[in-house]
Amino acid sequence: MRNKVISLSLVFLLQLFSQESSFAKRLDEGVVDGGAARFFSEDLRYAQWGLDAIGLDGVNYTGKGVKIALLSDGLDGRHKDLLGRYQEGYNAVTDKVYKPLSVTGYDGGYEGTFIAGLMAGNDDKLGIKGVAHKATILPVVVDDAGKSSDQIIANGVNWAVSKKVGVIYLNPGIAGTLIDKKANLSCLAIERAYKNGILTFIPSFVDLALNSSVFNLTDCKYAVVVAPIKENLGEIGGGSANSAPDFIAPGSNVLSTSSGNDWYSYRVAKGAFIAPAYAASAAAILIESNIISNVSKMGGARFSKALYERLKVGAVDIGLGGKDVNYGYGLIDVQGSLKGKPRFDKKSFLSKIYRYTIPEINQLETDNFSSGSVSVSWTPPLGVSVKKYRIEGFFIEDNGKKVTKSVVVDGNEVRGILPISISAEGAVRVVAMLDNGSERKSAYRNSVEYSPVIDYPPTDATVLSASVSWVEEGILVNVKLLYPEYGWDLLVINADTGEIARKYKVPSGKSTFTILYDINHPARSWYLNIATGVGSNGIDNFLNPYYSLDAGVKSAGKEYAGVWGNAFSNCKIGALSCVGEVVAIKKTGSNEVLAEAIIREDLSFSAVFPWKDEEISIYLESTNGLRSKEISRKLWYRG
């Protein structure tokens, strides 16, 4: 039923970008009417949780006067949030001047444009705001349609040094995994930058790596390695770092600028390539602040060391204490670095981060482009109790009129249907309405997956949204119906075999149903899918009743190991909650229980258990949790 992802967009009119005064006059409820094309122009600051996570609240520095070298796949200079924020750069692959306004296609910089907006996007109350929004970006292409080499990357770094930039962001991307040599020249160039007073920030691993590679920038002694984390402070899986990172920074559910001619030129991304951009921007702010002016006169390696130490002393240590293999010295915190001391411990920081978490749209799905409805699924904001969700959407008609619609669903749901078409110029977002009366808004999304056409005549209930969860008696299903005067169907599918385990016809007027499975029933060990509304209208919702577990492991001295993690997905606060349930930590290949952890109110869990070996292999199991969450790695011991 799901085919391909379609990006719905129209062409930008470049001349509007050079007419900022008339551009501002044509604002109309978040959309600028430019005749043949329109531009999304709402303030999206509310969806940038990463700015708050790294301690930018109350900081007046902007990175003004600091040049940041952006070594990646290019930059789309047409984006309105990047106007005035970059200079001509250098293509290290072709050894030519790089002009962002003249490039198209691959050179437009899919990742580079995203990072440029994150680091230096204009703070004009339209679109997003960059961390160091008055810094200047110097784009350097080191990944040109997959072409790169150790020499090319070294040339890019050396060019940046010659331009006397303040900091360097370096991500060779997938092209780096194709290099069949070690990063000898690149490491020498990074060392040269360090000795010239310039820190180089790199990701802890390569996103979507095509293969393992001997080329690994994390081997470079003078590179500053930054690992990505989620809003719950958990690690983002991927790659395999050879050593501990220096710092961590946000790397999930991050909104920034996108390349191309889309009228809505923003996207939400997750990945290791994001985290070093936060750290590099924070360094630019520290440089502007002149906080280490006594060292700046000395320049060179002394300045690089002092800048690194300033980032280190202000970082929020959320690991075991000191530098550890997962979190390094901790989370970048601009205010802490400006003050010269950490502002939070892990516990107090969690209470802070919960003030900024937002929903994240996972998927939009519709039957075809002419559909009058779109199915929306999302991940709830972490650590807060949601009373209701409001799904909001709009689209622009051919005559320029903006049509808006919204629906409200219960706070324990993670999916709903919005009766709106987002065919060409439209977008959807999810707003979490909290118990305390405040709201958390997701970023807009305007790309959909489409399915075969399904008509919805009022011949059955039509399930608008549904939630499922294990309870003591079995699986509890809650639905919201478009036509409650009709009945609805319910299927239980064994996802391991594809077989329909059970089928029910739920009578009209009933919005809850419990699928009975006693505590010893083998179905409790199956991976199940629950399909609702499978009458003449087909499947309306397709869910599973499990909450997911995510965790990491680290050494606790040389005699013990520790595991920590979070429950998420269908586990919610204030609804059908998994708080208080037991997570068993077992040794892989046996049923030996090493320790048990209780899921806390903030959905986290942790445990320490005896483990002397350097290699560890364990798995997590819970009553209702997704099974076989395995963790296997080499432990990293501190002295």
C-alpha positions in Angstrom: 0.0 0.0 0.0 3.0 2.3 0.5 4.8 3.1 -2.6 7.3 6.0 -2.7 7.9 9.3 -1.0 6.8 12.2 -3.1 8.2 15.7 -2.3 5.5 18.2 -3.1 7.0 21.5 -4.2 6.9 24.4 -6.6 9.7 26.6 -8.1 11.3 29.5 -6.2 11.3 32.9 -7.9 14.9 34.1 -7.3 14.0 37.7 -7.9 11.9 37.8 -4.7 15.1 37.0 -2.8 16.6 40.3 -3.9 13.5 42.3 -3.0 13.4 41.9 0.8 11.3 45.0 1.4 8.5 44.0 -1.0 8.9 40.4 0.1 8.0 41.4 3.7 5.0 43.4 2.5 3.4 40.3 0.9 3.2 38.2 4.1 -0.2 36.6 4.4 -0.7 34.2 7.3 2.7 32.6 6.9 2.7 32.5 3.1 4.1 35.0 0.6 2.2 35.2 -2.6 4.6 35.7 -5.4 2.3 35.0 -8.4 3.7 31.9 -9.9 5.1 30.7 -6.6 4.7 31.3 -2.9 7.1 31.2 -0.1 6.5 29.8 3.4 7.5 32.6 5.8 6.3 31.7 9.3 8.6 32.0 12.3 9.7 28.4 13.0 11.8 29.1 16.1 9.3 27.1 18.2 10.4 23.9 16.5 14.2 24.4 17.1 14.6 22.5 20.4 18.3 22.3 19.8 18.9 26.0 20.4 17.6 25.7 23.9 19.3 22.4 24.5 22.8 24.0 24.0 22.1 26.9 26.3 21.4 29.8 23.9 18.6 31.2 26.1 19.7 34.7 27.2 22.8 34.7 25.1 23.3 38.0 23.2 26.3 37.0 21.1 25.6 36.1 17.5 28.9 35.0 16.0 29.2 38.4 14.3 32.6 38.8 12.7 33.5 35.1 12.8 34.0 33.1 9.7 33.0 29.4 9.7 34.4 27.1 7.1 31.7 24.6 6.0 33.4 21.6 4.5 30.7 19.4 3.0 28.8 18.9 -0.3 28.1 22.5 -1.1 25.5 25.1 -0.3 22.3 26.3 -2.0 22.8 30.1 -1.8 19.3 30.8 -3.1 17.7 30.1 0.3 16.2 33.2 1.8 17.4 32.3 5.3 21.0 32.2 4.0 21.0 35.6 2.2 24.0 37.6 3.3 25.3 34.8 5.5 27.9 33.4 3.2 30.8 34.3 0.9 32.3 32.7 -2.2 34.0 29.4 -1.3 36.2 26.8 -2.7 35.6 23.5 -4.5 38.5 21.3 -3.3 37.5 18.6 -5.9 37.8 20.8 -9.0 40.2 23.3 -7.4 38.0 26.2 -8.5 36.1 29.1 -6.8 32.7 27.9 -5.5 29.8 30.3 -6.0 26.7 29.1 -4.2 24.2 31.2 -6.2 25.3 29.6 -9.5 25.0 25.9 -8.5 22.2 23.4 -9.0 21.6 19.7 -8.6 24.0 17.8 -6.4 26.2 20.9 -6.0 23.3 22.5 -4.3 24.5 20.8 -1.1 21.8 18.6 0.5 23.7 18.3 3.8 25.7 21.5 3.5 22.6 23.7 3.1 21.0 22.1 6.1 24.2 22.8 8.2 24.6 26.3 6.9 21.1 27.2 8.1 21.6 25.5 11.5 24.9 27.4 12.0 24.1 30.8 10.6 20.5 31.1 9.3 19.1 34.7 9.5 17.3 35.7 12.6 14.6 37.7 10.8 11.5 36.1 12.5 10.8 34.2 9.2 11.8 30.5 9.0 14.6 29.2 11.2 17.3 30.9 13.3 20.9 29.9 13.2 22.9 29.2 16.4 25.5 31.9 15.4 23.1 33.8 13.1 25.5 36.6 12.2 28.5 34.5 11.5 29.7 34.2 7.9 29.8 30.8 6.1 32.7 29.9 3.7 31.5 26.8 1.8 34.1 24.3 0.8 33.1 21.3 -1.4 34.9 18.1 -0.3 32.2 15.8 -1.5 31.3 16.4 -5.2 28.9 13.8 -6.4 30.7 11.2 -4.3 34.1 12.3 -5.4 36.6 12.9 -2.6 40.0 11.8 -1.4 42.4 12.3 1.5 44.2 15.0 -0.5 41.0 16.8 -1.4 39.9 17.0 2.2 43.3 18.2 3.3 43.2 20.8 0.5 39.8 22.0 1.8 41.1 22.4 5.3 44.3 24.1 4.2 42.2 26.6 2.1 40.1 27.4 5.2 43.2 28.0 7.2 44.5 30.3 4.5 41.3 32.4 4.7 41.8 32.7 8.5 38.5 31.3 9.5 37.5 31.1 13.1 36.3 27.5 13.2 35.9 24.6 10.7 33.0 22.2 10.3 34.1 19.1 8.4 31.9 16.3 7.2 33.1 14.3 4.1 29.9 12.3 4.1 29.4 9.1 2.3 32.2 10.1 -0.1 34.6 9.7 2.8 33.7 6.0 3.2 34.8 5.4 -0.4 38.4 6.6 0.3 40.7 3.6 0.4 43.5 5.3 2.3 44.0 6.4 5.9 43.4 10.1 6.8 47.1 10.9 6.9 47.0 14.2 4.9 43.6 15.2 6.4 45.0 14.7 9.9 48.0 16.8 9.1 45.8 19.6 7.8 43.6 19.5 10.9 46.7 19.6 13.0 47.9 22.6 11.0 44.6 24.3 11.6 44.9 23.6 15.3 48.3 25.2 15.4 46.9 28.2 13.7 44.2 28.7 16.4 41.4 26.9 14.5 39.4 24.0 15.9 38.0 21.5 13.4 34.7 19.8 14.4 33.7 16.5 12.9 30.9 13.9 13.4 31.6 10.8 15.5 30.5 8.5 12.6 29.3 8.7 9.0 25.6 8.6 8.4 24.4 5.9 5.9 28.0 4.7 5.3 28.2 2.5 2.2 30.9 0.3 3.7 33.5 0.2 6.4 36.5 2.4 5.5 40.1 2.8 6.6 39.6 6.5 6.1 38.5 7.7 9.6 38.8 11.3 10.7 38.1 10.3 14.3 41.7 9.0 14.2 43.0 12.5 13.9 44.5 13.6 17.2 43.5 17.3 16.8 40.0 16.8 15.5 37.1 17.7 17.9 34.7 14.7 17.7 31.0 15.5 18.4 28.4 12.7 18.8 24.7 13.1 18.3 22.0 12.6 20.9 18.2 12.5 21.0 15.9 14.7 23.1 15.9 12.0 25.7 19.7 12.3 25.9 20.1 8.8 24.4 22.6 8.0 21.7 21.7 7.9 18.0 22.7 4.5 16.7 25.0 4.2 13.7 28.6 3.8 12.8 31.2 2.6 15.2 33.4 5.2 16.9 36.9 4.0 17.5 37.3 6.3 20.5 35.3 8.4 22.9 33.8 11.7 21.4 34.9 15.0 22.9 31.4 16.4 23.2 27.8 15.7 22.4 25.1 17.9 20.8 21.6 17.5 19.4 21.2 15.2 16.4 17.6 14.2 16.1 14.3 16.0 15.2 16.4 19.0 14.1 14.8 21.5 11.8 16.9 23.5 9.3 17.1 24.8 5.7 16.8 22.5 2.7 18.3 22.8 -0.8 16.3 22.9 -3.9 13.4 24.9 -5.3 10.7 23.8 -2.8 8.3 26.5 -1.7 8.6 25.1 1.8 12.4 24.9 1.9 12.9 23.3 5.3 13.3 19.8 6.5 13.6 17.8 9.8 16.7 15.5 9.9 18.5 13.1 12.2 22.1 12.1 12.0 25.7 12.4 13.2 26.4 15.1 10.6 24.3 17.6 12.6 26.0 17.5 16.0 29.3 19.1 15.2 27.5 22.1 13.6 26.1 23.0 17.1 29.6 22.7 18.6 31.3 24.7 15.8 28.6 27.5 16.2 29.1 27.6 19.9 32.8 28.0 19.4 32.1 30.9 17.0 30.1 32.6 19.8 32.9 32.1 22.3 35.3 33.7 19.8 33.1 36.7 19.3 32.7 37.1 23.1 36.4 37.5 23.4 36.1 35.5 26.6 39.6 34.2 26.2 41.1 37.5 25.1 44.2 37.0 27.2 45.1 34.0 25.1 43.9 35.3 21.8 46.9 37.6 21.5 49.1 34.6 21.7 47.2 32.8 19.0 48.1 29.4 17.5 47.8 26.2 19.5 47.4 28.0 22.8 44.2 29.7 21.5 42.9 26.3 20.2 43.6 24.7 23.5 42.0 27.5 25.5 38.9 27.5 23.3 38.6 23.7 23.7 38.9 24.0 27.4 36.2 26.6 27.5 33.8 24.3 25.7 34.8 21.5 28.1 34.4 23.4 31.4 30.9 24.5 30.4 29.6 21.2 29.1 26.8 19.4 30.9 28.2 16.0 32.1 25.4 13.5 31.6 27.6 10.4 31.6 29.5 8.6 34.4 31.6 11.6 35.3 34.4 13.0 33.3 35.1 11.9 29.7 33.3 8.7 28.8 33.0 6.7 25.6 29.4 7.7 24.9 29.1 11.3 25.9 32.7 12.6 26.0 32.9 15.5 28.4 29.2 16.2 27.9 26.6 18.3 26.1 27.7 21.6 24.6 26.3 24.5 26.7 27.0 28.0 25.5 26.0 29.8 28.7 28.1 27.4 30.8 31.1 28.0 28.6 30.6 31.8 28.8 30.4 31.6 32.6 33.3 29.2 32.8 31.4 26.5 34.8 28.7 23.9 34.2 25.2 25.1 34.9 23.5 21.7 35.3 23.9 18.2 36.4 22.2 15.4 34.5 19.0 15.4 36.7 18.5 19.2 36.6 19.2 19.3 32.9 16.5 16.7 32.2 14.0 18.9 33.9 15.2 21.7 31.7 15.1 19.8 28.4 11.5 18.7 29.1 10.5 22.3 28.8 11.5 22.3 25.1 10.7 18.9 23.7 8.3 18.8 20.8 6.3 16.3 18.8 7.9 14.8 15.8 5.9 13.9 12.7 6.9 10.4 11.5 4.8 10.0 8.4 2.1 11.6 6.2 0.1 9.2 4.1 -2.7 9.8 1.6 -4.4 7.8 -1.1 -3.4 10.1 -4.0 -2.8 13.7 -4.8 -6.4 14.6 -5.1 -7.3 13.1 -1.7 -9.3 15.2 0.7 -7.5 13.7 3.7 -4.1 12.8 5.0 -3.1 10.3 7.7 -0.6 11.7 10.2 1.6 9.8 12.7 3.9 11.3 15.3 6.2 10.7 18.2 5.0 12.4 21.4 7.1 15.1 23.1 9.3 13.6 25.8 8.7 14.0 29.5 5.4 15.9 29.4 1.7 15.0 29.9 -0.4 15.7 26.8 -4.1 16.3 27.2 -5.0 16.6 23.5 -3.3 16.8 20.2 -4.3 19.3 17.5 -3.4 18.3 13.9 -3.2 21.5 11.8 -2.8 21.8 8.1 -3.2 24.3 5.2 -3.0 24.4 1.5 -3.0 27.2 -1.1 -5.6 27.2 -3.8 -4.8 28.2 -7.4 -6.4 31.6 -6.7 -3.9 32.2 -3.8 -6.5 31.6 -1.1 -5.1 29.9 2.0 -7.4 27.1 3.3 -6.7 25.9 6.9 -8.2 23.0 8.8 -7.6 21.2 12.1 -8.8 18.2 14.2 -8.3 17.4 17.8 -7.5 13.9 19.1 -6.9 12.5 22.6 -3.5 12.9 24.2 -2.9 9.1 24.3 -3.0 8.8 20.5 -0.1 9.0 18.1 -2.0 9.0 14.8 -4.9 10.8 13.3 -6.6 11.8 10.0 -6.8 15.4 8.8 -9.5 16.1 6.2 -7.3 18.3 4.0 -5.3 18.0 0.8 -1.7 19.0 0.8 -1.3 18.4 -2.9 1.1 21.1 -4.1 1.3 24.0 -1.7 0.4 22.7 1.8 1.8 21.5 5.0 0.8 19.7 8.3 2.0 20.0 11.8 1.0 18.5 15.2 0.4 20.6 18.3 0.6 19.0 21.7 -1.8 20.6 24.2 -0.4 20.0 27.6 -2.2 19.6 30.9 -0.8 22.9 32.1 -2.4 24.8 29.2 0.8 25.3 27.2 1.5 24.0 23.7 4.4 22.3 21.9 4.4 22.5 18.1 6.1 20.1 15.7 7.9 21.4 12.6 5.7 21.4 9.5 6.0 18.6 7.1 4.8 18.5 3.5 6.0 15.3 1.9 3.7 12.3 1.8 3.6 8.6 1.1 0.6 7.6 -1.1 -1.5 4.5 -1.3 -4.1 3.1 -3.7 -7.3 5.1 -3.8 -9.7 4.2 -1.1 -13.2 5.6 -1.0 -14.8 6.4 2.3 -18.6 6.2 1.9 -20.4 6.0 5.3 -20.9 2.2 5.2 -18.6 1.5 8.2 -17.2 3.5 11.1 -13.9 4.7 9.5 -11.3 4.8 12.2 -9.8 8.3 12.4 -7.2 7.5 15.0 -6.3 4.6 17.2 -4.0 3.7 20.1 -3.1 0.2 21.4 -1.4 -1.0 24.6 -0.9 -4.1 26.6 -2.9 -4.2 29.8 -3.3 -7.0 32.4 -6.2 -8.7 30.5 -4.6 -8.4 27.0 -4.4 -5.7 24.4 -6.6 -2.6 24.9 -7.6 -0.8 21.7 -9.0 2.7 21.7 -10.3 4.4 18.5 -11.9 7.6 17.4 -14.6 7.0 14.8 -15.8 9.2 11.9 -19.1 7.4 11.8 -19.8 5.9 15.3 -23.2 4.7 14.2 -21.4 1.9 12.2 -19.3 -1.0 13.4 -15.6 -1.5 12.7 -13.3 -4.4 12.2 -10.2 -5.4 14.1 -7.4 -7.8 13.1 -4.6 -9.2 15.2 -1.7 -10.2 12.9 1.4 -12.2 13.9 4.0 -10.1 12.2 6.6 -12.9 12.4 4.5 -15.2 10.2 2.1 -12.8 8.5 -0.9 -14.9 9.7 -4.1 -13.4 11.0 -4.3 -14.6 14.6 -7.7 -13.2 15.4 -10.5 -11.2 13.8 -13.3 -9.3 15.4 -16.3 -7.3 14.3 -16.8 -4.5 16.9 -20.5 -3.3 17.1 -21.6 0.2 16.5 -21.2 2.8 19.2 -18.2 1.1 20.8 -14.8 2.9 20.7 -12.9 0.6 23.0 -12.2 -3.1 22.7 -10.0 -5.5 24.7 -8.3 -8.4 23.0 -8.1 -11.0 25.7 -4.7 -12.7 26.2 -4.0 -14.2 29.6 -0.6 -13.6 31.2 0.7 -17.0 30.0 -0.6 -16.9 26.4 2.1 -17.4 23.8 0.9 -14.3 21.9 2.6 -12.2 24.6 6.0 -13.4 23.1 4.9 -12.7 19.5 5.5 -9.5 17.6 1.9 -8.4 16.8 0.4 -5.8 14.5 -3.1 -4.5 15.2 -5.2 -3.4 12.2 -8.4 -1.4 12.7 -11.2 -0.3 10.3 -10.6 -3.2 7.8 -14.1 -3.3 6.4 -15.1 -2.1 2.9 -12.9 0.9 3.4 -9.7 -1.0 4.0 -7.2 -0.5 6.8 -7.5 2.9 8.5 -4.8 2.3 11.2 -2.0 -0.2 11.4 -0.3 -0.2 14.8 1.5 -2.5 17.3 0.9 -2.7 21.0 4.5 -2.5 22.1 6.5 0.3 23.4 10.1 0.4 22.3 13.3 0.4 24.4 16.5 2.2 23.6 19.6 1.9 25.7 23.4 2.1 25.9 26.0 0.4 28.0 29.2 1.6 29.6 31.8 0.4 32.1 31.5 1.2 35.8 35.0 0.6 36.9 36.7 -2.7 36.0 34.3 -4.9 37.9 30.9 -3.7 36.8 29.0 -2.5 33.8 26.0 -0.2 33.6 23.0 0.0 31.2 20.8 3.0 30.9 18.0 3.9 28.5 14.5 5.0 27.8 11.1 3.6 26.9 9.2 5.5 24.2 6.8 5.0 21.2 3.6 3.7 22.7 4.7 4.2 26.3 3.4 7.6 27.4 3.2 9.7 30.5 -0.3 10.2 31.8 -2.0 7.7 29.5 -1.5 3.9 29.0 1.9 4.2 30.7 4.7 1.7 31.2 6.0 3.5 34.2 6.9 1.1 37.0 7.4 -1.9 34.7 10.5 -4.1 34.9 13.2 -4.3 32.3 15.3 -7.4 32.6 18.9 -7.2 31.5 20.0 -10.7 30.3 23.2 -12.2 29.0 23.0 -13.0 25.3 22.5 -16.6 24.6 21.0 -17.4 28.0 18.1 -16.5 30.3 20.5 -15.4 33.0 19.2 -12.2 34.5 22.1 -9.9 35.2 19.9 -7.1 36.7 16.5 -5.6 36.6 15.6 -2.0 36.1 12.3 -0.1 36.8 11.0 2.3 34.2 10.8 5.7 36.0 8.3 8.5 35.6 10.5 10.2 33.1 10.5 6.9 31.1 14.2 6.3 31.8 15.7 3.2 33.4 19.2 2.2 34.5 21.0 -0.7 36.3 24.5 -1.7 37.3 25.7 -5.4 37.2 28.9 -7.3 37.6 30.9 -7.6 34.4 34.6 -8.0 34.1 35.1 -8.9 30.5 36.2 -6.3 28.0 33.5 -7.4 25.5 29.9 -7.2 26.5 26.8 -8.8 24.9 23.4 -8.4 26.5 19.8 -8.0 25.6 16.8 -6.2 27.2 13.4 -7.7 27.8 10.2 -6.3 29.3 6.7 -7.5 29.7 5.3 -5.4 26.9 8.4 -4.0 25.3 9.9 -4.7 21.9 12.0 -7.9 22.4 15.5 -8.7 21.5 17.0 -5.3 22.0 20.6 -6.5 21.9 23.7 -4.5 22.8 27.1 -5.8 21.9 30.3 -3.8 22.1 33.7 -3.4 23.5 33.7 -1.6 26.9 35.9 1.5 27.3 37.5 1.6 30.7 38.8 4.7 32.4 42.3 4.5 33.9 
